Amino acid sequence: MEKMNTTAYEKALTTNDLRRIFGVSAMTILSWRRQKKLPTIVIKGDRRNTIRFRPDEIQQWAEENGKKIVVPIKEAINLRSAK
């Protein structure tokens, strides 16, 4: 597994970001992950792992799998930053 630099980590998408982007529930995101359908980054932690998603991989995945993007990826990142 490759390491992410700080900038890449800040731009990496969260599950909540994906919920906004695709307009689906957290359970749908979890289901896609469990089915190995979603490109995922797992960051190992002491107590639990952190799950993130690379924006470029999610964009490509959406296009290849016919998933409609409801909120543009950059906008989802900006919404998170505005909080």
Stockholm file with secondary structure:
# STOCKHOLM 1.0

chainA/1-83         MEKMNTTAYEKALTTNDLRRIFGVSAMTILSWRRQKKLPTIVIKGDRRNTIRFRPDEIQQWAEENGKKIVVPIKEAINLRSAK
#=GR chainA/1-83 SS CCCCCHHHHHHSBCHHHHHHHHTCCHHHHHHHHHTTCSCCEEECCSSSCEEEBCHHHHHHHHHHHTCCCSSCHHHHHHHHHHC
#=GC SS_cons        CCCCCHHHHHHSBCHHHHHHHHTCCHHHHHHHHHTTCSCCEEECCSSSCEEEBCHHHHHHHHHHHTCCCSSCHHHHHHHHHHC
//
